[in-house]
């Protein structure tokens, strides 16, 4: 028999004492993204059964909303995609490759005419014909092998041949001699600094870790041709540079992986790196270490990033801006703990290296590491390329002070840019570091054109590895209108 009840009769109570058919007192029904209430048994007759407990706070539901992309950002993304595609197609043309080889050959051929350094003249005399042969290989060989053969010819003629000749003869820039002497001093006296420098070559403008690259010479000596070459600090500069760039490529390269040998060969064989590698530039390991630090920070390798940054910051003081850049990258992408872990590791390890000399030999660090590179010591630094800061410093004390003021203002400007637009990718972090170093090198009272290789490689290599030419992530126009799950609280 079917029983009925009047409209005024109380409703029957179900499980948990909640009236059936009444709205939940605690808010709307909690539903899954699929639309069913929490606890609903698919196929049951009553979709509202069972109800949540009355008086128990319930989590707000997940809802599906369309991802809105700003039209201006979508246009920028589309423009960047078109420019990248055009640049890629242009870079595949033989004429562009030939033009690059001719420019490199002209650059190398200028050194025998304008340089007063014998090592640089020798490099130019050997490298210029090698670049011309690389250009000939570009236009005569089949396309599938032309690039590899041209890169191999440039490496052989612009790097290996002049490096081998100079290393066998014991010829190098004064920086190599300073590094090797600092290693011998470290082993015998416990400090890499001469106590009373009087000549240019007596000054050691590097931090203590740079002496590590001179240890092979201090241990092996130069009694025979083999140890003459293996003990050369330039070999270890080059190996550190190549190893760090290779690892950073592996970290930043999206799947599927592609070998870094060809890009690394082209970069190393270019005049930008080949000259520095052959004659002995101490900035090569710093370039590789900075690139590796940004890649490790982007991949949340916090401990490894801290150790690599500690190495960079104890090689030269110009690497110190890398620490705040990497810390902000970690903060934005991976959180405060990751940034704090990397920063603390860098400060502890770097402090353990520098602090003993800062406590026992503070005058050496002040005079040789700080005052000498800034042109404030009694002996003038040989770094004298006509950059803006150097030109101002040559005008007298007022110009020297003005260059230092501009250097500080430039550093403050880059720091403000870093805080207002903190990096979220390795490419953006490398761009910020490159901008800061460019300002420092351009406005410093003393500098060389060769120093600019560091910011150039920082701006170029992460882009090649990550296959991204944008410093900040911009929404892809193809994702406009896509949906995503977002939590509403």
C-alpha positions, 0 to 999 in steps of 0.5 A: 500500500502506498502511503502519503503524507501531507505537505506540512509533515516533517521530512524523513531523515536519512543517514547522518541525520541529514534531511533528504531533499534539503539543501546543505547547510554548510554550502553548495554540494561538493562535486567532482570535476565530472559533475557528480556529488562527493560520495555519489554512487554512479547508477543510484536512484538518489544523486544527492545521497549521501550528503556531507555531514552538517556543520563540517567544513567542506573543501570548495570544488575544482571548476573548469575555466578557460585559460585566458591569454592577453591578446597582446601577449598572443601577438608577441608569441606569434611574432616571436614564432615567425621570427624564429622560423625565419632565422632558422631558415636563414641560418640554413643557407649556404650564403649565410655560412659563407658570409660568417666564414669570411667575417671570421677570416677578416677578423683574424687577418686584422691581428697581424696588422694591428696587434702588438702581441706576438701570440695574437699575430701568430693566431691571426696568421694561422686562423685566417687561412683556416676560416677561408678553407672552412668557407670553401668547404661550405660552398663546395661540399654536399649540404649534409656534411658541409657544416661539420667539415667547415666546423672541423676545419675551423677548429683545427686551424683556429684552435688546435694548431695555434694552441699546439704551437704556442704550448710547445714553445711555452708562449702564452699571455701573462694571465697564464703565467700568473695563474701557474705562479699562484699555484706554486706559491699556494703549494709552497707558501700557503697563499697564491699572492706575492706579498709585495708586488712591484711589476704588472706580472706580480699582481694576481687579480684573481680569487684563490680558486683560480690557482687550481688551474695552475696546479698541473704545471706545479705538479708536472713541471715542464721537463719534456714536451708532454708535461710542457703541454699537459701542464699548460693552464690553457688546456685546463681552461679549455676542458672546463669550458667545454665540459660545463657547456656540454653539461648545461646543454644536456640539462636545458635541451628539450627532448629529443636530445641532440648532440651538442658537438656541432654547436659547440664546435662552431662556437669554439672555432669562432674568433670569439672563443678561438683566440682566447683559447689559443693565447690563454684567456682566464675567462673561459672557465668562468663562462662555462661555470656561469652557464652551468650554474644557470642551467642547474638552477633552472632544473632545481639542482640546488646543491649542485648549483650552490657548489658551482656558484661557489666555484664561480664566485671564488674564481673572479669577483665579476662572477658575484652577480650570478648568485642573486640571479640564480637565487631569484630564478630558484625563488620564482620557479621552485620556491624559497627553500630551493633558493635558500638552500643554494644561497646557503651552500654558495656562501658556506663553501665560498666563504670557506675558500676566501675567508682564510685569506681575508683574515690572514692576508686582507691587504693582498686581496684589497690591493691585488683583487680589488684596487688593481683591476679598478685601476686604483693601484700604484701599478696600472693594469695592462687591460686598456681597450678603449671602452667607455669606462677606460676612456673616461678614466684616462681623462684624469682623476675626475674622469676616473671617479665619473667612471666608477660612479657610472659603474655603480649606477649601472649596477643599481639599474640592473639590480632594479631590473632583476627585482622588477622582472625576476627570471623564470627561465634559464634563458632569462637568467642568463640574459640578466647576468649578461646585461649586468656583466656588459654594463660592468665591463663597459663602464669599468675604468679598465677592461678588454674587448675579450671580456665581452665574450662572457656575456655574449656566450651567456646570451647565446648558449642557453638559447641554443640549448633550450631552443628558445629565443625568448627571455621570458615565457610567453603564451603560445597562441595555439593554447588560446582557448584551452582549458585547465583545472584551477582551484577556487578557494 
